[in-house]
Structures are given as C-alpha cells and as structure tokens.
Amino acid sequence: MKIKFLPQNIEVEGSPDKSLLQIATENHLEIRSICKGVPSCAECRVRIAAGEANILPPNKAELNLIGTSHFIDSRRLSCQVRCFGDVTVDLTEQVEKAENQTKKIRGFRTNKQIESKAVNDTMLLNEKIEDKDKK
C-alpha cells in the first residue's frame, strides 16, 4: 500500500503493522510527538486527506484525547492510525508547528547574575516593645 504525505508530496510504502507516526519517522518526515506513541499528548495530529476507508476508526484511547472532532476535521493521532490501503496524509499543520516553534519561557529571566540572600531558617516575628510598655 502507498502512503502519500502532503505538502512534501512524498509517497512511501507502508504496512499495517506500523503506525503513521512510525512510517513517517522511518522516512525522515517529522511529526511532533511528546509521548512517542503512548497516546497521551495529542501532538501528533494529522489530517487524513484521502483514503479514510482504508484506516480503522479511532480506538478508545484516541477518542479520550481527540473526542469526536475527527468527524468534523478528519484529524487523527498519527501514533494510533494503521493503514490497510492507500492513504493520503496532510502534514501541513505539523510543518507549520515546526516552523513557528518558539521556546516558551515562563517567568522573568535576566542575564545578570544575582546572589540570593534567602536563608533556610525559621522566621520569628518580633512584637513591638513600645506596645507592651503602654499596656
């Protein structure tokens, strides 16, 4: 069976014992995945452009992550899709993610080195002496 990856327009041979993510990785096509196929991150979503009849419907693990939105936008988790015939996969969203990827920095960062004056100790609150004398 042939699997065609868009927008690269690359056609590769596939087998039913491998997921789309595995096939793409073996053919040097990048599909972002944090969980490496566990289905827990939903980062590897791809759109099935043609050949939906040649793949099985989503399993329970995939449905827990993507819900029923695949009926609307034809997007599936590439780590869960196994092909049994010719399929065309649109990786446009994955390519755009890779191009626009910027590291998110949380909090304030500076290049200036500042020595911390924090002390790991018990904090004691002192009462004002003046207030005790007035009583």
Rosetta silent file (secondary structure, phi, psi, omega in degrees, C-alpha in Angstrom):
SEQUENCE: MKIKFLPQNIEVEGSPDKSLLQIATENHLEIRSICKGVPSCAECRVRIAAGEANILPPNKAELNLIGTSHFIDSRRLSCQVRCFGDVTVDLTEQVEKAENQTKKIRGFRTNKQIESKAVNDTMLLNEKIEDKDKK
SCORE:     score description
SCORE:     0.000 S_00000001
   1 L     0.000  151.936 -177.837    0.000    0.000    0.000 S_00000001
   2 E  -109.013  137.182  175.401    1.099    3.555   -0.671 S_00000001
   3 E  -120.265  122.782 -178.110    1.015    6.389    1.830 S_00000001
   4 E  -106.690  129.227  179.767    1.335    9.887    0.426 S_00000001
   5 E  -106.957  122.499  175.932    2.445   12.731    2.683 S_00000001
   6 E  -102.865  155.123   -0.981    1.432   16.278    1.777 S_00000001
   7 L   -83.492    0.777 -179.231    2.658   19.091    1.389 S_00000001
   8 L   -69.482  -20.318 -178.944    6.026   17.384    0.793 S_00000001
   9 L    60.037   42.923  179.609    4.382   15.211   -1.886 S_00000001
  10 E  -105.144  130.832  179.840    6.364   12.168   -0.739 S_00000001
  11 E  -113.822  128.149 -177.740    4.948    8.700   -1.392 S_00000001
  12 E  -130.358  162.037  174.665    6.188    5.743    0.664 S_00000001
  13 E   -85.102  141.501  179.190    5.315    2.090    1.122 S_00000001
  14 L  -129.274  167.959  176.183    3.539    1.218    4.344 S_00000001
  15 L  -137.922  150.682 -175.916    2.461   -1.850    6.238 S_00000001
  16 L   -66.019  -16.103 -178.504   -0.472   -2.438    8.604 S_00000001
  17 L   -83.896   -0.552  179.397    1.810   -3.424   11.489 S_00000001
  18 L  -122.790  146.131  177.652    3.215    0.139   11.768 S_00000001
  19 E   -80.129  164.715  176.301    1.513    3.391   12.732 S_00000001
  20 H   -58.549  -38.102  179.031    1.618    6.508   10.549 S_00000001
  21 H   -60.677  -45.281  179.234    3.987    8.061   13.100 S_00000001
  22 H   -64.457  -43.343 -179.641    6.428    5.149   12.758 S_00000001
  23 H   -63.774  -43.737  179.388    6.235    5.179    8.956 S_00000001
  24 H   -63.778  -44.004 -179.323    6.814    8.954    8.815 S_00000001
  25 H   -62.885  -42.675  178.655    9.751    8.759   11.239 S_00000001
  26 H   -62.888  -27.106 -179.115   11.382    5.936    9.257 S_00000001
  27 L  -102.595   20.061  174.374   11.124    8.089    6.117 S_00000001
  28 L    60.787   35.201  173.516   12.580   11.196    7.801 S_00000001
  29 L  -107.386  125.583 -174.255    9.303   13.108    7.933 S_00000001
  30 L   -86.486  123.501  169.419    8.871   14.939   11.202 S_00000001
  31 L  -122.525  121.542 -176.008    5.644   14.567   13.118 S_00000001
  32 L   -67.623  130.145  177.924    5.809   16.175   16.520 S_00000001
  33 L  -151.721  123.590  178.961    5.154   13.765   19.384 S_00000001
  34 L   -87.453  -38.769 -174.368    5.998   14.218   23.036 S_00000001
  35 L   -87.141   -6.405  178.802    4.674   10.860   24.262 S_00000001
  36 L    57.258   38.117  172.376    6.249    8.799   21.417 S_00000001
  37 L    97.833    8.733 -178.822    3.053    6.889   20.676 S_00000001
  38 L   -73.728  -14.566 -139.220    1.637    6.245   24.143 S_00000001
  39 L    29.186   86.612  174.792   -1.416    8.346   23.252 S_00000001
  40 L  -140.276   -9.396 -174.312   -1.251   10.977   25.949 S_00000001
  41 L  -112.496  -25.726 -178.452   -0.151   14.243   24.304 S_00000001
  42 L    60.893   21.260  178.242   -2.227   14.651   21.083 S_00000001
  43 L   -79.058  -20.806 -172.767    0.710   16.500   19.477 S_00000001
  44 L   -93.441   25.704 -179.844    0.884   14.090   16.527 S_00000001
  45 E   -65.114  134.029  175.632   -2.459   15.046   14.989 S_00000001
  46 E  -134.563  158.329  179.093   -2.541   14.831   11.226 S_00000001
  47 E   -99.711  130.070  176.011   -5.361   15.264    8.724 S_00000001
  48 E   -85.644  106.920 -175.711   -6.360   12.295    6.603 S_00000001
  49 E   -79.584  -34.690  179.877   -6.867   13.915    3.188 S_00000001
  50 E  -154.235  151.839  176.943   -7.901   10.764    1.311 S_00000001
  51 L    89.267   25.590 -179.838   -8.364    7.067    1.982 S_00000001
  52 H   -60.715  -25.629  178.823  -10.295    7.236    5.259 S_00000001
  53 H   -70.253  -15.020 -177.562  -11.968    3.949    4.309 S_00000001
  54 H   -97.047   12.410  175.883   -8.512    2.303    4.493 S_00000001
  55 E  -129.755  153.912  178.998   -7.974    3.028    8.192 S_00000001
  56 L   -76.420  155.086  175.297   -9.769    1.763   11.266 S_00000001
  57 L   -65.434  162.744 -177.991  -11.973    4.117   13.302 S_00000001
  58 L   -61.454  142.841  176.842  -10.390    5.655   16.410 S_00000001
  59 L   -84.781  179.307 -175.705   -9.922    3.393   19.423 S_00000001
  60 H   -61.088  -43.052 -178.935  -10.925    4.275   22.987 S_00000001
  61 H   -62.313  -41.657  179.512   -7.531    5.795   23.910 S_00000001
  62 H   -68.711  -42.331  179.041   -7.574    8.069   20.858 S_00000001
  63 H   -62.198  -33.375  177.644  -11.188    9.123   21.429 S_00000001
  64 H   -62.953  -30.802 -179.056  -10.316   10.109   25.010 S_00000001
  65 H   -88.835  -44.101 -173.355   -7.784   12.612   23.640 S_00000001
  66 H  -101.671  -11.112 -177.817   -9.428   13.969   20.494 S_00000001
  67 L    66.203 -150.067 -178.609  -13.100   13.416   21.219 S_00000001
  68 L   -99.327   13.053 -178.767  -15.391   13.264   18.215 S_00000001
  69 L   -63.559  -20.460 -179.558  -13.781   16.213   16.406 S_00000001
  70 H   -63.872  -22.680  176.372  -12.231   13.813   13.862 S_00000001
  71 H   -69.519  -27.903 -177.660  -15.690   13.540   12.262 S_00000001
  72 H   -87.840  -49.397 -172.526  -15.573   17.283   11.551 S_00000001
  73 H  -110.221    3.042  178.751  -11.946   17.945   10.570 S_00000001
  74 L    58.442   25.276  177.900  -10.663   14.425    9.657 S_00000001
  75 E   -94.624  138.631 -178.698   -7.724   14.806   12.050 S_00000001
  76 E  -134.929  165.237  174.825   -6.384   11.737   13.803 S_00000001
  77 E   -83.150  119.953 -175.778   -3.447   10.850   16.052 S_00000001
  78 L   -64.811  -22.783  179.536   -0.733    9.527   13.755 S_00000001
  79 L   -74.302  -14.153 -177.270    0.553    7.249   16.530 S_00000001
  80 L  -109.632  -12.860 -175.966   -2.771    5.367   16.520 S_00000001
  81 L   -86.887  124.792  173.323   -3.586    5.196   12.802 S_00000001
  82 E  -118.470  134.327 -173.656   -2.714    1.982   10.981 S_00000001
  83 E   -99.529  142.457  177.995   -3.339    1.815    7.244 S_00000001
  84 L  -121.821   13.994  179.647   -4.799   -1.124    5.306 S_00000001
  85 L  -174.011 -173.503 -178.198   -4.777    0.539    1.880 S_00000001
  86 L   -65.891  133.691 -177.489   -3.692    3.700    0.072 S_00000001
  87 E  -139.506  144.266  173.082   -3.928    6.829    2.228 S_00000001
  88 E  -114.365  125.525 -175.647   -3.048   10.491    1.751 S_00000001
  89 E  -115.104  128.421  179.225   -1.933   12.319    4.912 S_00000001
  90 E   -95.852  113.424 -179.989   -1.777   16.114    5.161 S_00000001
  91 L   -99.703   16.248 -176.275    1.143   17.221    7.365 S_00000001
  92 H   -55.697  -44.779 -179.567    0.636   20.963    6.738 S_00000001
  93 H   -62.610  -39.662  178.811   -0.270   21.623   10.383 S_00000001
  94 H   -66.081  -40.628  179.223    2.822   19.720   11.573 S_00000001
  95 H   -64.374  -42.850  179.237    5.089   21.660    9.182 S_00000001
  96 H   -64.905  -38.209  177.271    3.635   24.977   10.383 S_00000001
  97 H   -60.832  -44.284 -178.552    4.155   23.954   14.030 S_00000001
  98 H   -65.492  -38.216 -179.471    7.812   23.171   13.337 S_00000001
  99 H   -71.806  -36.382 -176.577    8.351   26.494   11.532 S_00000001
 100 L   -95.006    8.058 -175.434    6.618   28.585   14.209 S_00000001
 101 L   -69.415  121.853  173.348    8.046   26.697   17.150 S_00000001
 102 L  -129.589  146.238 -179.120    9.457   29.006   19.766 S_00000001
 103 L   -75.635  128.044  178.921   10.508   28.052   23.212 S_00000001
 104 L   -86.207  123.743  178.901    8.108   29.360   25.810 S_00000001
 105 L  -103.856  123.931  179.519    9.898   30.948   28.728 S_00000001
 106 L   -98.262  137.870  178.958    7.911   31.152   31.896 S_00000001
 107 L    84.395 -176.110 -177.727    8.668   33.842   34.417 S_00000001
 108 L   -98.323  131.089  178.912   11.209   36.626   34.205 S_00000001
 109 L  -123.239  143.415  177.684   14.727   35.822   33.073 S_00000001
 110 L  -138.410  155.908  178.895   17.771   38.016   33.112 S_00000001
 111 L   -85.189  -15.065 -177.787   21.396   37.561   32.145 S_00000001
 112 L   -74.681  129.823  178.809   22.595   39.381   35.252 S_00000001
 113 L   -82.624  124.683  179.327   23.821   37.043   37.978 S_00000001
 114 L  -121.769  131.399  178.731   22.313   37.915   41.348 S_00000001
 115 L   -81.416  130.498 -179.068   23.354   36.242   44.565 S_00000001
 116 L   -76.262  139.463  177.472   20.400   35.050   46.561 S_00000001
 117 L  -109.343   17.435  179.516   20.142   36.258   50.146 S_00000001
 118 L   -70.806  142.530 -178.972   17.450   33.757   51.037 S_00000001
 119 L  -122.473  133.451  177.359   18.004   31.865   54.270 S_00000001
 120 L   -89.948   95.325 -174.726   16.563   28.486   55.056 S_00000001
 121 L  -158.141  176.941  176.666   15.556   29.046   58.665 S_00000001
 122 L   -85.365  135.384 -179.369   12.593   29.626   60.941 S_00000001
 123 L   -94.668  126.175  177.831   11.067   33.056   60.716 S_00000001
 124 L  -110.466  135.566  177.160   10.318   34.733   64.048 S_00000001
 125 L   -97.531  128.259  178.955    8.100   37.758   64.313 S_00000001
 126 L   -92.554  132.871  174.910    9.148   40.325   66.878 S_00000001
 127 L   -78.976  151.819  177.059    6.474   42.186   68.771 S_00000001
 128 L   -73.133  129.849 -178.408    6.908   45.888   69.118 S_00000001
 129 H   -68.474  -34.657 -178.633    8.288   46.652   72.559 S_00000001
 130 H   -59.389  -40.218 -178.338    6.534   50.029   72.686 S_00000001
 131 H   -64.635  -35.771  179.286    3.102   48.401   72.528 S_00000001
 132 H   -69.252  -38.577 -178.266    3.858   46.187   75.564 S_00000001
 133 H   -66.423  -32.758 -177.481    5.043   49.158   77.661 S_00000001
 134 H   -72.275  -24.026 -177.158    1.827   51.110   77.062 S_00000001
 135 L   -77.550    0.000    0.000   -0.351   48.282   78.458 S_00000001
